[in-house]
Structures are given as structure tokens and as C-alpha cells.
Amino acid sequence: MSRRRISAFVAALMLASAAPVLLPASSASAAACSSYPSWVAGKSYVTGNIVRYTDGKAYIAEHDNPGYDPTISTWYWEPYACDGGTNPSGFVVSEAQFNQMFPSRNSFYTYSGLKAAMSAYPAFANTGSDTVKKQEAAAFLANVSHETGGLVHIVEQNTANYPHYCDWGQPYGCPAGQAAYYGRGPIQLSWNFNYKAAGDALGIDLLNNPWLVQNDAAVAWKTGLWYWNTQNGPGTMTGHNAMVNQAGFGQTIRSINGSLECDGKNPAQVQSRVNNYQRFTQILGTTTGNNLYC
């Protein structure tokens, strides 16, 4: 064999030994996830622990918990990408746009808190075309802006209303106190039965500890998304369905506070919400769609 051919052969061997062995994406992900311990029901976990669930996917503990199911108790667990980071949400609103929408917001309402909360409702702003996704995000944030004065207020400002939100007709009563269920968070969650329902859905005991909504940004955002995605309120559909089925922004107003604002009852409040929506869709570079009013 000539010296030139020997050199070429040696070079080829060196390249082959240096080349990485590439696994298919699913195999690589599974291999990476396999390094984490299996989740065990009833075992105590602390914030930051990473486990491999029964479906082979990994989850990271966002809060200490006594072994809650990661796929059910989404406040305590967040999906974790086995290459070393949480799964990207693909949210259509960037942090810069969020800050543009809420230039005077309270530091409590963080962008990261909103994105973390979205894991509980993955269909939110992630259904339909890019236009529909942006319209839903703008609609939710427009109503949130109206409810909180531009993400300034965490709790309801009229303290005289606080004792009114306890429905003693509910079998579970008001264990946190008659005046404990006032409006909190981005949608201003109120009433003992709403705290009970939201807590049950999210795997958090909000009936006994409603203050979590004003003390934990991720919990606050999750209660807002819970209402938006699951509750008709005084309307006939959820805010989510109103936007993805193109019923229009006006139907989201009806679902949130229609009994007090729609059908000519308070046109100034309706206009405030519409103004927010128009401004936010402009920031996101999309159209508003039809049926803006209720």
C-alpha cells in the first residue's frame, strides 16, 4: 500500500472515531430521561427534584410535595426536557411584548409565572392558526388588564366587599373565614365555591388557603387560566372557546362579567376591555376578528 493511501486510510479511521454516534431524537430523549429516578407515589420531593414518570417523560418539582402525581398536580410539577431545561411553551407573546402591554405592572405578575402556569392548560393560545393563537392571548391579557388596572392590583381594592364572597349554602362552607374569598389574581378570582373548584382542578387547597393566589405568581396565573379555559361564567361558553371558535372577543366579556356589563348595562367598561384588546392585537401584529362587543 502506498504511503499516500496509508495516510488517507489513517485519516478516515480518525474521522470515524471522532464522529458522534447519533441516536434518533426519541431514543436520545429516552436515554437522557432514563438517568433520572422513577417517580414514586407518596415519596417526599423537594423543589428542584427531577423524576421520570411512568410514561418515560421527566418532571421537575416546582414546589415541595409529598409525592403528588406530576400529570395531575401541575402546580407542584413542571414538564422537564431531558436535555437540561423545561419544555418551551411556544407562547405567541414574547417577554418584550408582555412588558410593552404592561409597562407599569406590579412585579408580582411575572412573565415567567405566566409561562409556568400555561403548562396546566396547554391548549391556551396554542390552538388553531397563528392568528387565532395571538387573538386568544390578546383577549385573555386584555381582560386581565381591565380586571387588574394593567396588572397593578393583586387583590380587590374595595375591601367592603370582602365578607360578601362567602356562600354558606355550600357544604364545605368558608373554612378560611367569611372575608377570605375576595378577588385575587389576574381574573380576580372570588367566592368560596370558585376557590374550591379552581383548587380541585389545579391540585391546590385554595379553599383553606386562598392567600396562595396573592402570594404565588404561578398560582395566580393558573387561577386566571383555569377560569378562562373551563368556566362559562354568566356567558354561554368559555373565553378559550369564544376565541378559538371565532365567536368574538365580546363573548369573552360576557363570560367574565356579562351580567354587569353586557347588553348596555355598562358600555364604558366594555369599551375599556375592547380598547385593551385592540391595542394588544396591534402589539402582536394580528387582526381583532369580528364581534368585539357584547
Buried (B, 14 or more C-beta within 10 A) or exposed (E): EEEEEEEEEEEEEEEEEEEEEEEEEEEEBBEBBEEBEEBEEEEEBEEEBBBBBEEEBBBBBBBEBEBBBBBEBBBBBBBBBBEEEBEEBEBBBEEEBBEBBBEEBBEBBBBEBBBBBBBBBBEBBBBBEEBBBBBBBBBBBBBBBBBBEBBBBBBBEEEEEBBBBBBEEEEEEBEBEBBBBBBBBBBBBBBBBBBBBBBEBBBBBBBBBBBBBBEBBBBBBBBBBBBBBBBBBBBEBBBBBBBBBEBBBBBBBBBBBBEEBBEEEEBEBBEBBBEBBBBBBEBBEBEBBEEBBB
